[in-house]
Amino acid sequence: MPIKIPSGLPARAILDSERIFALEKPEAERQRVRPLRLVILNLMPKKIETETQLLRLISKSPLQVEVDFMKTSTHESKHVSADHLVKFYENLDAFRDNYYDGFVVTGAPVEHLDFEQVDYWDEFKEILDWAGSHVFSTMYLCWGAMGALHYRYGVRKHLLPQKLFGVYPQYLQDEYCFLTNGFDEIALQPHSRLAGVDEDDIAANPDLQVLTWGPESGPGLIATRDFSEVFALGHWEYGKMTLAEEYERDMAKGLTNVPFPENYFPHDDPKLEPLFSWRAHANLLWRNWLNWVYQTTPYDLREIPQLRAQKRLGTDRSIRHAPGAPRRDGYAPMITDGYGLIEGDYAQDERVRSATSPRPAGPVAAGSDA
């Protein structure tokens, strides 16, 4: 089924070229179905690029999805025209009386700052408070996930010794989870960030569950037990060339501390086209999330506040899928030659030998990812 987008959105031309079925509002309204209603809080500087990346993933669902875009009013965007923002975006005031099946909160390049130093932090918290009574399920990405984990669950953020940059293996922690149903035992996930989250804080909170975890990148996907909030701490939404463009941008600035993206360029040669190794799991995650929302959201969205207050969001909260070791025999098959391919006995690598040995149920405190 198609996605329903605002008329004239620039992403439409790109989606058409990729044979993605997108309907503008007049066309979509002729279909006699109740579409899923989704709103995206886009905090990324390159708004149009992020819109396109997210709409690609949303379009993979067999459902019709109606998409609105939200912006902050306390931060001035410098990388997109004011006309684009006026035409396609509204701030929170325009959404206060609206109800949505799903909400997406993107990342932002501010993870090096304390939360209170971010100029829209207070507005960010206000938006999350609104979503808590007006949205059925929320997907947070990267810094959006860090901010939500901190504000709503007290999970601390910490700076990393160096930027985590590249594509890293994530071990599946619960093969029967709605969100990761169909995942391979290992999923590759892009990361580009300077900060991580405290895994002990996550493990200590009974409302949170770790769904994927990596020995180098830490937890990649976290969710509440009722799936009302999902936290993707990497960038599964990234396109094939996004990391390459970030690397080239920083090199062009003459920066001396630019890390080389790991497990991305074939044989670590930036002259070669990178391998798009995470697309299938990205599409599957978003399809699973939208399908879960569709199966459990009320037809009348005005019922959301009552369902949230009663903690009845379509999933039996008595069911517990506690994260466990990815493999009880301690076998860890992944090692890379700069291309992201399986090769040899990864368990011999000192960096991950201890992290991948048999361990009790629950996430292990290792290098965090956000």
DAGI-V128343 format. One record per backbone hydrogen bond with DSSP energy under -1.0 kcal/mol. CO is the residue of the C=O (numbers start at 0). NH is the residue of the N-H. If there is no record, write none. Layout:
co->(CO;CO)
nh->(NH;NH)
This chain:
co->(2;3;5;8;10;11;12;13;14;15;20;22;23;24;26;27;30;35;36;36;37;38;39;40;44;45;46;47;48;49;50;51;52;53;54;56;57;63;64;65;67;68;69;80;81;82;83;84;89;90;91;94;99;100;101;102;103;104;107;109;113;114;117;119;120;121;122;123;124;125;126;127;129;129;130;133;136;137;138;139;140;141;142;143;144;145;146;147;148;148;149;155;157;163;164;165;167;169;170;173;179;184;186;188;189;190;192;193;195;197;198;199;201;204;206;208;210;211;211;212;213;217;219;220;220;221;222;223;227;228;229;230;231;234;240;241;242;243;244;245;246;247;248;249;250;261;263;264;265;268;274;277;278;279;280;281;282;283;284;285;286;287;288;289;290;291;292;299;300;302;303;304;305;306;307;315;322;326;337;343;344;345;348;348;351)
nh->(22;66;8;11;14;15;16;17;19;18;2;4;27;28;29;30;32;65;100;101;67;103;69;105;46;49;50;51;52;53;54;55;56;57;58;59;60;35;3;37;39;89;41;84;85;86;87;88;70;93;94;97;135;136;38;138;40;140;109;112;116;117;120;123;124;125;126;127;128;129;130;131;132;133;134;99;102;229;104;231;143;145;146;147;148;149;150;151;152;154;153;197;195;192;261;190;188;186;212;176;182;171;169;167;234;165;163;159;157;201;202;203;204;207;224;222;172;219;220;170;217;213;232;210;211;230;208;226;137;223;139;221;141;237;244;245;246;247;248;249;250;251;252;254;253;166;274;267;268;271;276;281;282;283;284;285;286;287;288;289;290;291;292;293;294;295;296;302;303;306;307;308;309;311;310;318;361;329;267;345;347;348;351;352;355)
